[in-house]
């Protein structure tokens, strides 16, 4: 923090466990409440000091571009740390690092393009709205995309001249620690501009409750998001952006002419990153005339998908992030069996050969799921697909919307009228027609209902890191 590494002088540490073999990668100390307070003070000094205030917009853009270049320079190292911590495939981590760099490059382009507004007011007045930095930004990121989510929050915050306190997930902090070490050595940012706080949920709570933090941005589970929201309200009513859970529906109608393509994309949409994605199409609704065919073909894809060493190019799926998370996923599979679901692929831990000590779960297809089952209503966050049959368009829309979540939704149909009709009735922040999972930095990402508050990417991220002021001039 404040441009220096700080030791806690306590024995309160967290072990980083390699999910692929259960071995300890290393340990790190948990931040104390005093360290959080010190980081906030450093961020306030940096925010209000000349070293950061006097950085012009073009200079800020160059700094963000330079950060992107550093990520690319250290891409292999950062991707390796991510895979050792998280268990995802190395090539998935490599792609994540590419997006990290692209995020800083993208928001570098926004620094001198965020204009003030001229308000069309009545009378002999000039009214303008300015966009100021919102202040100190507390940012808490999850374990599934550790550095990519950090970049998604840090880049727009810095582009708008804020200061940052970043807390990575306790299970996956190593890539963030190394990233901050790289930033520290680069001397690109004034001390206190960015501050790293590693630790457990207590650290996140200290951040959300802190009365001198001006903004909170969180990505993670809905339950934790609710708690952080309460914490923020009780402290200083700081604005909060929440990107939370999902139980996204994905509908295949019998009239879609490229069925094999729909099956393959639906499979990839869920099972990449070992299903640890909030927007995954976890509920696959299939119209009854093609139901048996879809179940068999997607089950065959699952049977052919191989768990294994994340650094082995032959592996299709890595290990779940933690032992506790693996056990939670297996418990959901057991509940599905008890409620009458039919397992057509997977359904168990993969302990074959070198996988024996890792947290691997075979890609699992649950057929004949009813939309009221626990596995159809609660977020599993793993390699488990629920396949649900339906008859009519009206029936499937009702089932798709019957969830507390509203992040993503998808549909596959050869009928253009149906595509528009159904897309406009699905209650989700993002709807994908004839290709599930389309993401671009120019398009907003975020959900409705209990999937979150606010949007990320594009100008939407920038809007969440500014404070607007209306100024009136009388003639």
N, C-alpha and C positions, 0 to 999 in steps of 0.2 A: 504494500500500500504506500501511497505517496512517493512512488518511485523507489521503494526499498523493500527487501524481503524481511519479514518479521517472524521471529520464533515465539511460540507461546510459552515455552518453559514449563510445559505440563506433559503428562503422559497420556493425555486424551488424544488418541490417534485413530485413524480409519485405515484399514487394510484394503488395498486394491487387489482384487482376486481375478485371475485370468479365467473367464468362464469356460474356456475350451478344455482346461485341465485341472481347475480348482487350485492351482498354485498361486502363491502370493507374488504379485508384481512388485509391490513396495508399500510403503506406508507414508501417510502425511498427517500433519497436526491439524486439529480442529480449531478454527478461529474462535476466540472468546468474545463475549459481549463488549468488552473494553476495546478489542480490536475493531469491531464493527463501528463503535463510536468514533474511534480514531480515524477510520477510513472515511466516515461521513464528514468529519472535520476537514480532512485533507481534500476531499472532493469539493467542499464548499469554498475553501481557499483557492483551489484551482479554477473553479467556476467564476469567481469574482475577481481573480487576479489578472494582471495585464498579460502574462505569458500566453494564456489561452484566449482571452478576449480579443487581443490584438492580432490574432491569426486571421488573415483575410479569408474570404470564401474560396478563392483560388488556391491559397496555401493549404486550406483544409482539404480541398480536393486532392492536392498532391500528396498530402499525408495519408489519406485513405488509399490512394493508388499505391503508395509505397508499402503500406501494410499488406495489401493484396499481393504485391511482389514478394514480400517476405514469406507469406503463406505458400506461394508457389515454389519458392526456393527451398522450403523445408517440408514440402508436401509428403514425401516418403516417410519422414520421421514422424510427422503429426498423424498420418494415416496409420502407421504402425502402432503408435500409442493408443489410438482410438480403438483399434481392433483388439489389442491386448486388454484394454479396459472393458470394452463393451461386448466383444464376442462376435461382432458382425464380420462378414467377409472383408478381406483386405481391399478387394476391388470396389466394394461398396464404400469403405472408408476413404479410398482414393477419390471417388466421385464426390463424396461429401466435402473433401478439402478443396476440390475444384470450385464447388458452389460457394464455399467460404470466401475464396478469393474473388469470385464474381460478385458477391454481395458487396464487398468493399468497393469494387470497381463501379458497380451500378450506382451506389449511393454517393460516390465521389462525383458522379455526373449531376447530382441534384443540388450540390451545395450552392451554386450560383443561379439556380433556376426556380427557386421557391419564392414567388413574388408576393408582395403585399397586395391588398385588395382596395379598390376605390369603391366605396359603398354608395349606391344611387339613392341618397337621402333627399327628402323634400326641403325646400327653403334655401336661404343663402348661406349654405354651409358646405365645407369640404369634410368628408368623413372617410378616414382610411383605417384599415385594420393591419396591424403589424404582426409579425410572427417572431416571437422571442424564444430562446431556449427555455424549456420547462424547468430545468434545474438539475438536481442530482437524481439519477435514474437507478433504482434498484432493479436488477435483472436476474431472474432465477430460471435456470434452464434444466431440461430433463436428461435422462440417461440415454435416450435412443439416438439422438443426433447431437452429441455433446458440443462440438465446436461449431457445427453449422448453425445450431440454434443460438449460440453465443454471438456469432457473426451477424445473424439476422436481427438481433437486438442492438448490438454495439454499433454497427455501421450507421444506421439511420440516426441513432442518438448522437453520435459524434458529428455526423454531417450537419446536424442542427445546433452544434456547439454546446452540447450538454456535457456533463461529467457522469461517470459510470461506476457502479459497484456491481460486479458480476459474481454470482454464486452458482457454480456448476453442481450437478448431481453428485451426491457423496460416493456413488459407485463408479463414476466416470469423470474424474477430475484431472487425470494426468495430461491429456492433450491441452486443456486450458492452462494448466500450470506451465507447461512448456511454451505455449503461445505467449503468455505474459512474460516469460523469461526472454523470449525473442524480442518482444516489444520493448522490454526494459533495456536490453542491450542496444537496440536501435536508436534510442533517445529521440524518437519521432514526436513523442507527446510530452508535454510538461508534466512534472510530478503531480500526482493526485488526479489527473484527468481520468485515468482508468485504474480501478482497484479490484483485486481478486480476493474473495473471501471463500475459503473452502471449509467444508464441514457438513454436519447433518441438518436435520429439520429445524433444530433450535436456531441455527444461524439464519435460515430463511425467515423464521418468525421474528428474529431481532430486526431484520431488514424491513419486513412488512410493517412492523409496529413502530419503526423509528419516526419520530415527529419531524425530523429535519430532512427526510428523504421526500422529494417532490413528486416522484412518479414510480409506480411499480409495474413491471412487465413480467408475467409468469407463463411458462408453458409446462404442463404436467397434468396430473389427474384432476378430475372434477372435485373430489372431496378436499384435496389440498388447496385447490383454487378457492373454494368456499371459505376455508379457514383463513387464508391470506387476505381475502376480501374483508372479512370481519376484523382482522388485525389492522388493516389499513384504515377502515372506517373508525375504529376506536382510537386511533392515534391522531391523525390529522386530516382524514378524509382525502387522502392523496388519490388522484386518478389511477385506475388500474386497467391494464390490458390483460385478458385471460385467454389463452389458447388451450382448451381442455380436451376431454375425452370424446370418443365417437363410437358409434355403432352403425356404420354407414351401410345403407341398402344398395344393392346392385341387381338390377332387374333385367332378365333376358326374356324377351317376348318371342313366341314361336315364329313370328314373321321375319325375324332378322336373318338375312340371307347368308351371312358369313359366320356360321355358328362356331366353327373351330377357332377362328380368330377371337371371338368373344370369350370362349372358354379359356384360351391361352392367356389373354390379357387379364381376365378376371383372376386367374391363378397367380400370375406375376404380381398383380396389384396388391395381393394379400401377402404372399409368401416371401417376397424380397425383404431384406432386413429382418428376417425371421419373424415377421408379423408384428414387430414392435413399432407400429406406426399408427398414430391417432386417426388418420383419414382412411385407413385400409377398408376395402369393401368386404366387411366381415359377414354380412348377411346376403347370401346369393339367392334371390327369388327367381324361380324358373317355372315358366308356364308348362302345364301338365303334358301337352303333346310331345315336348322335347325333354321332359324331366329325366327319364331314365337314361337317355343318351348323354345328357350333360353330366349327370352324377358319375357314370362310368368313365367318361373321358377325363373329367377333372380329377377323379380318383386315381386314374392311371398316371397322370402327370405327378401327383403327389407321391405315388409309389416309386417313381423314377428319380425323384428329387433326393439328393444325397446330403445328409448331414456330415460334417467333417471339419478338419483343421481349417480355420478361417484363412490361413496363409497358403493353403493348397489350392491351386487354380481349378482342380477337379471338383472341389466342394461346391455344392449349390446353396447350402444353408449353414450358418454359423451357430453358435451357442446362445442360449438366452442369457440376458445380462447378469442375473444373479441366481443363486440357488433358491432363494425365497420366491423369486418371480417364477422360476421354473415350476416349483411346487404349487404355486397358485394356478398356473395354467393346467397342470395335471389334475388339480382338484375340479376345475371347470369341466374337463373331459369326463371325469367320473360322474359329475352331476348330470351331464347330458345322457350318459348311459342309463342312469337311474330313472331319468324322466322319459326314456323310450327312444332316444335318438339312435340311429344305426351308424356304426363306424365302418366306413368303406375304405379308409386308408389311415395309416398311422395309429394315433390314439394312445401312444405310450412313449416313454423315454427311450432315446437311442443310446444304447450302451455297447454297441458293436465295436470291437477292436480298440483303437486309440480313443474312441469317444467315451469310454467307460467312466472316466473321472470328470467329464465335462457336463455342462448343463444343456444337453441336446434333447430336443423333442421332435419326433418324427412328424413331418407335415401331415396334418390330420383333417380329414373330411368327415363331417357329421351330416348324414343324410336324414331325411324325414323329420327335420326339426320343426317344431311348432313355434310360432312367433312369441308365445308367452313363456317359453322355457327360459330358465336362467341364462343359458348360453346365448340366447337371442336378445336378451335385454341388457345384460351387463357387459362392460368392456373387458375382454379377455387379454388383449394386447399380446398376442402370440400367434403361432402358426396353426390356427384352428379356424376352419371355414364352416359356417352353418348354411346348409342348403335347404331351402323352404319351397315347397310347391305352391302354385296358385292357379286359379282358373281365369278370373276376369281382371280387366284393367282397374276397375273400381276397387276390387278386393285387394290388389297388390298395393295400390296407392295408400289405402287405409293401413295395411300392415307396415309398409315402409315408414310411414309417419308415426307409427305407434311405438315411440321411444322417447326417452328424456333427452336424447342427443339430437344434434342437427348440424353435423360438420360437413360430410360429403354425401353424395348420392349419385347413382349412375343408372343408365338404362340403355338397352340395345334393342333397336327396332328398325324395320325397313319402311315404316310408315311415317312420313314427314309430319303429318298432322298429329299423329299420336306422340311423336317426339316432343313437339311443342306443348301439346296438351298435358302430358305427364310431367315434363320438366317444370312447368309452371305450377304444378300442384305438390311437388316434393318439397318438404320443409327442411331445407339444408342451405348452408352458406355457399356451397359449391355443388353444381350439378353437371355431370359429365355424360354426354350423349354419344354413344357408339365408340367410346374409348375412355375407359375409366382411368383417372389420374393424369390430368393435364395441369402442369404447373409452370408458371413463368413469373419472373420478378415484376412484370408489368401488370399482373392480375392479382386482385386481393385474395388472401388466404385467411380463412376464419369461419367460425360457425355461428349458429343461433342456438336458442334454448340453453341447455346445460353443457353445450360444447364451447361456450366462451363468450367473451365481451370484446368487441372491436375486431379490426382486421390488421393483418400484417402484409408485407410486400408493398411495392409501388409507393405511391404518394401516401397511402393509408398509414404506413409505418411512420412516415415523417410527421403526419398530423398528430400522431399520438405522443410525439416528443417535442411539441411546441406549446407555447402559451400565447393566445391571441389577445391583442389589446386594440380596442376601438378608440381612435383619436378624432376629435371634432375641432374644426377651425371655423370660427365665425367671420364673416366679411363685414 
